[in-house]
Amino acid sequence: MKEKIKIAIFGGSGYGGSELLRILLFHPNVEIALVTANEHVGKAVGEVHKNLYGLTDLKFEKSPEDLFALDADAAFFALPHGQALNLIPQLPEKVKVIDLSGDFRIDDKDVFQKFYKFEHTADELQKKFVYGLTETNREAIKTANYVANPGCFATATLLALAPLVKSGLLTGKVIVDAKTGSSGSGAKAAANTHHPQRMNSFYAYKPFTHQHVPEISQHLKRIGSFENDFVFMTHSLPVSRGIFASCYLETTNILTNEDVKNLYELFYKGSFFVRIVENSPDINWVKATNFCDIAAHSNGKQIAVFSAIDNLVKGAAGQAVQNLNLMFGLDETTGLKLVGTNP
Ligand SMILES: NC(=O)c1ccc[n+]([C@@H]2O[C@H](COP(=O)([O-])OP(=O)(O)OC[C@H]3O[C@@H](n4cnc5c(N)ncnc54)[C@H](OP(=O)(O)O)[C@@H]3O)[C@@H](O)[C@H]2O)c1
């Protein structure tokens, strides 16, 4: 590739935007042409994201009035739910889009309204969106102009369940018990989500009503035949970053530990960012990386699968860049071989 891909980031001053900048500033094939904010307009990127201090001269700008004139090859949207829905339809078709919000992840308008509590107003555009769970949807992403980047819980859960759903061996109920760190709620503190309330505490939230439930079910049905009862519960972990999903499943046949491990290794052969590990994954080892670590165990027909990701990287900005790479014919790992820290 001769010329650099010109990138616009909408919502660069939040946590998702911060991670997009951390990755894209060092991506060999891109240049950042525009980064927008709302309350932080006019501030330097390094002033708002102190980890980037001294590394860029970029400043946060207001979102352009005339989006049709946007001079970019690709645009990332890291805005609160409901914003991209209004902005993306105004872009010219030449701009490839990756949306990190939930606005374009659900195909059924009524289901969308039930879980997001507002009306989906871009039916025609919705049909052009491809779901961006890279490891299960690579070929479609390569030719897509519009990618709906998966939710963080959805990413951890889908990557944990996909091999068994694809195998056709699942029976009975699937139960997923998932936990997230506080950065999942974004950079702006709210009374019930900010860290002082969450550190030293542990609680469940949104029982049966989390917006990732329909997203996960919808995509599992595309991976294999998935008609199983599905229970998905979300919890708040007293950490800043990380998602850990514990998934409990049943199979029609008895599987040994080795059978399950082989199944997962085969499914993710060629997927650099999914690592099959022994015992348990640990949010510490995936922190600040684009890895999803998975461990699968069997007790005859009972299976437990554990997965861990960084919600802001594989669960948001990292996977978004992985998708950008595929959309522009690059190796999906370009700019993304981020290594975590020990400890
Ligand atoms: N956090 C996660 O773990 C995670 C994971 C996956 C997906 N997501 C999704 O990614 C999106 C961004 O999440 P986030 O955690 O980065 O949120 P965030 O930290 O709250 O950042 C939101 C961004 O949107 C801007 N913004 C807020 N209100 C706006 C408005 N009315 N008009 C224009 N811009 C506005 C903010 O600008 P100012 O700061 O200047 O006001 C900021 O740049 C959300 O849809 C979220 O659901 C988040």
PDBQT file of the ligand as one rigid body, heavy atoms in Angstrom, charges set to zero:
ROOT
HETATM    1  N1  LIG A 401     -15.934   1.433  27.297  1.00  0.00    +0.000 N 
HETATM    2  C1  LIG A 401     -15.962   0.227  26.758  1.00  0.00    +0.000 C 
HETATM    3  O1  LIG A 401     -15.431  -0.747  27.331  1.00  0.00    +0.000 OA
HETATM    4  C2  LIG A 401     -16.633  -0.012  25.432  1.00  0.00    +0.000 A 
HETATM    5  C3  LIG A 401     -16.455  -1.265  24.824  1.00  0.00    +0.000 A 
HETATM    6  C4  LIG A 401     -17.086  -1.505  23.593  1.00  0.00    +0.000 A 
HETATM    7  C5  LIG A 401     -17.890  -0.539  23.024  1.00  0.00    +0.000 A 
HETATM    8  N2  LIG A 401     -18.067   0.652  23.660  1.00  0.00    +0.000 N 
HETATM    9  C6  LIG A 401     -18.933   1.635  23.011  1.00  0.00    +0.000 C 
HETATM   10  O2  LIG A 401     -18.105   2.625  22.414  1.00  0.00    +0.000 OA
HETATM   11  C7  LIG A 401     -18.756   3.900  22.482  1.00  0.00    +0.000 C 
HETATM   12  C8  LIG A 401     -17.829   4.875  23.212  1.00  0.00    +0.000 C 
HETATM   13  O3  LIG A 401     -17.621   4.364  24.528  1.00  0.00    +0.000 OA
HETATM   14  P1  LIG A 401     -16.586   5.017  25.540  1.00  0.00    +0.000 P 
HETATM   15  O4  LIG A 401     -16.476   4.111  26.683  1.00  0.00    +0.000 OA
HETATM   16  O5  LIG A 401     -15.381   5.471  24.800  1.00  0.00    +0.000 OA
HETATM   17  O6  LIG A 401     -17.421   6.328  25.979  1.00  0.00    +0.000 OA
HETATM   18  P2  LIG A 401     -16.875   7.671  26.659  1.00  0.00    +0.000 P 
HETATM   19  O7  LIG A 401     -15.602   7.397  27.365  1.00  0.00    +0.000 OA
HETATM   20  O8  LIG A 401     -18.025   8.197  27.436  1.00  0.00    +0.000 OA
HETATM   21  O9  LIG A 401     -16.584   8.646  25.415  1.00  0.00    +0.000 OA
HETATM   22  C9  LIG A 401     -17.638   9.179  24.655  1.00  0.00    +0.000 C 
HETATM   23  C10 LIG A 401     -17.098  10.055  23.557  1.00  0.00    +0.000 C 
HETATM   24  O10 LIG A 401     -18.211  10.634  22.866  1.00  0.00    +0.000 OA
HETATM   25  C11 LIG A 401     -18.158  12.059  22.989  1.00  0.00    +0.000 C 
HETATM   26  N3  LIG A 401     -19.534  12.554  23.222  1.00  0.00    +0.000 N 
HETATM   27  C12 LIG A 401     -20.278  12.391  24.340  1.00  0.00    +0.000 A 
HETATM   28  N4  LIG A 401     -21.488  12.964  24.182  1.00  0.00    +0.000 NA
HETATM   29  C13 LIG A 401     -21.486  13.511  22.946  1.00  0.00    +0.000 A 
HETATM   30  C14 LIG A 401     -22.426  14.259  22.215  1.00  0.00    +0.000 A 
HETATM   31  N5  LIG A 401     -23.623  14.570  22.724  1.00  0.00    +0.000 N 
HETATM   32  N6  LIG A 401     -22.083  14.657  20.960  1.00  0.00    +0.000 NA
HETATM   33  C15 LIG A 401     -20.882  14.359  20.433  1.00  0.00    +0.000 A 
HETATM   34  N7  LIG A 401     -19.940  13.663  21.096  1.00  0.00    +0.000 NA
HETATM   35  C16 LIG A 401     -20.245  13.240  22.331  1.00  0.00    +0.000 A 
HETATM   36  C17 LIG A 401     -17.259  12.361  24.167  1.00  0.00    +0.000 C 
HETATM   37  O11 LIG A 401     -16.689  13.652  23.991  1.00  0.00    +0.000 OA
HETATM   38  P3  LIG A 401     -16.305  14.583  25.278  1.00  0.00    +0.000 P 
HETATM   39  O12 LIG A 401     -15.501  13.710  26.196  1.00  0.00    +0.000 OA
HETATM   40  O13 LIG A 401     -15.478  15.672  24.683  1.00  0.00    +0.000 OA
HETATM   41  O14 LIG A 401     -17.571  15.054  25.879  1.00  0.00    +0.000 OA
HETATM   42  C18 LIG A 401     -16.246  11.226  24.049  1.00  0.00    +0.000 C 
HETATM   43  O15 LIG A 401     -15.294  11.521  23.062  1.00  0.00    +0.000 OA
HETATM   44  C19 LIG A 401     -20.075   3.683  23.227  1.00  0.00    +0.000 C 
HETATM   45  O16 LIG A 401     -21.110   3.553  22.304  1.00  0.00    +0.000 OA
HETATM   46  C20 LIG A 401     -19.830   2.380  23.967  1.00  0.00    +0.000 C 
HETATM   47  O17 LIG A 401     -21.015   1.664  24.215  1.00  0.00    +0.000 OA
HETATM   48  C21 LIG A 401     -17.429   0.953  24.841  1.00  0.00    +0.000 A 
ENDROOT
TORSDOF 0
